[in-house]
Amino acid sequence: MTHDQSPTPPVVELGTAESWRLLESERLGRLALVDASSEPRIYPVNFATRDGALYVRSADDAKLRFLRSRPAVAFEIDGEDAGDRWSVVVLGDAAPVEMDAEIRHGRETALRSMSPTSKPYIVRISPRSVTGRRFTERGEDSREDPLRSRIFRPREISLPAAARPPHPIAGIAPRANA
């Protein structure tokens, strides 16, 4: 009896074609961008794919202003099929669509927003990279000890003052419910 069967790797990197197939099968994703104060923002958006690009609709709102000033974005979708979980991430540049022909193509993709607010603008995301991963969901009989925390906890000295726990005041006992 031979044991040449190698176990399935826990995480499988997807090729570009498979990642695009998954992108084309979905309509809801998350758009990550950087706002005017350099803070990351994530927006759930409906999207469509066409000719190697992603398209989303937008109102003339903060999201559109952020995209105009900082076009580098990340876009992510995830899902499951056949017992596997998967995730696809697109890194690219976003720009409002301004050419009539491309606006018509955007409309032809059946790009619809589920938002109750009007979204008259179309934004194109031109990918620089498209990557994906697939893995089998871990069963409940996993050998990992759920009580062993692996959460990163920075040393208190490295935290800003507002994030540090308060220190007791000398001579005053802390309240029992604090």
For each residue, the residues with C-beta under 8 A, 3 or more apart:
1:
2:
3:
4:
5:
6:
7:
8: 12 136
9: 12
10: 135 136
11: 133 134 135
12: 8 9 133 134 135
13: 131 132 133
14: 18 19 22 86 88 131 132 133 134
15: 18 19 132
16: 19 20 130
17: 20 21
18: 14 15 21 22 132
19: 14 15 16 22 23 88 130 131 132
20: 16 17 23 24 49 130
21: 17 18 24 25
22: 14 18 19 25 26 77 79 86 88 132
23: 19 20 26 49 54 77 88 90 130
24: 20 21 49
25: 21 22
26: 22 23 29 47 77 79
27: 46 47 48
28: 44 45 46 47 77 114
29: 26 44 45 47 54 75 76 77
30: 42 43 44 45 75 76 77
31: 42 43 44 45 56 63 73 74 75 94 125
32: 40 41 42 43 73 74 75 76
33: 40 41 43 63 66 67 70 72 73 74 94
34: 38 39 40 41 66 70 72
35: 38 39 40 41 62 66
36: 65 66 69
37:
38: 34 35
39: 34 35
40: 32 33 34 35
41: 32 33 34 35 63 66
42: 30 31 32
43: 30 31 32 33 63
44: 28 29 30 31
45: 28 29 30 31 56 57 113
46: 27 28 56 57 111 112 113 114
47: 26 27 28 29 54 55 56 75 111
48: 27 54 55 106 109 110 111
49: 20 23 24 53 54 55 109
50: 53 55 105 106 108 109
51: 105
52: 127
53: 49 50 124 125 126 127
54: 23 29 47 48 49 75 90 92 124 125 127
55: 47 48 49 50 97 106 109 111 122 123 124 125
56: 31 45 46 47 111 122 123 125
57: 45 46 111 112 113 119 120 121 122 123
58: 61 63 64 67 96 119 121 122 123
59: 63 64 117 118 119 120 121
60: 64 120 121
61: 58 64 65
62: 35 65 66
63: 31 33 41 43 58 59 66 67
64: 58 59 60 61 67 68 96 121 123
65: 36 61 62 68 69
66: 33 34 35 36 41 62 63 69 70
67: 33 58 63 64 70 71 73 94 95 96 123
68: 64 65 71 96
69: 36 65 66
70: 33 34 66 67
71: 67 68 93 94 95
72: 33 34 91 92 93
73: 31 32 33 67 91 92 93 94 125
74: 31 32 33 89 90 91
75: 29 30 31 32 47 54 89 90 92 125
76: 29 30 32 87 88 89 90
77: 22 23 26 28 29 30 87 88
78: 85 86 87 88
79: 22 26 85 86
80: 83 84 85 86 137
81: 84 86
82:
83: 80 136 137
84: 80 81 134 135 136 137
85: 78 79 80 134 135 136 137
86: 14 22 78 79 80 81 132 133 134 135
87: 76 77 78 132 133
88: 14 19 22 23 76 77 78 130 131 132
89: 74 75 76 130 131 132
90: 23 54 74 75 76 125 127 129 130
91: 72 73 74 127 128 129
92: 54 72 73 75 125 126 127 128 129
93: 71 72 73 125 126 128
94: 31 33 67 71 73 123 124 125 126
95: 67 71 123 124 126
96: 58 64 67 68 121 122 123 124
97: 55 102 103 106 121 122 123 124
98: 102 103
99: 102 103
100: 103 104
101: 104 105
102: 97 98 99 105 106 122 124
103: 97 98 99 100 106 107 122
104: 100 101 107 108
105: 50 51 101 102 108 109
106: 48 50 55 97 102 103 109 111 122 124
107: 103 104 111
108: 50 104 105
109: 48 49 50 55 105 106
110: 48
111: 46 47 48 55 56 57 106 107 122
112: 46 57
113: 45 46 57 119
114: 28 46
115: 119
116:
117: 59
118: 59
119: 57 58 59 113 115
120: 57 59 60
121: 57 58 59 60 64 96 97
122: 55 56 57 58 96 97 102 103 106 111
123: 55 56 57 58 64 67 94 95 96 97
124: 53 54 55 94 95 96 97 102 106
125: 31 53 54 55 56 73 75 90 92 93 94
126: 53 92 93 94 95
127: 52 53 54 90 91 92 130
128: 91 92 93
129: 90 91 92
130: 16 19 20 23 88 89 90 127
131: 13 14 19 88 89
132: 13 14 15 18 19 22 86 87 88 89
133: 11 12 13 14 86 87
134: 11 12 14 84 85 86
135: 10 11 12 84 85 86
136: 8 10 83 84 85
137: 80 83 84 85
138: 142 144
139: 142
140:
141:
142: 138 139
143:
144: 138 148
145: 148
146:
147:
148: 144 145
149:
150:
151:
152:
153:
154: 158 159
155: 158 159
156: 159 164 165
157:
158: 154 155
159: 154 155 156 163 164
160: 163 164
161: 164
162:
163: 159 160
164: 156 159 160 161
165: 156
166:
167:
168: 172 173 174
169: 172
170:
171:
172: 168 169
173: 168
174: 168 178
175: 178
176:
177:
178: 174 175
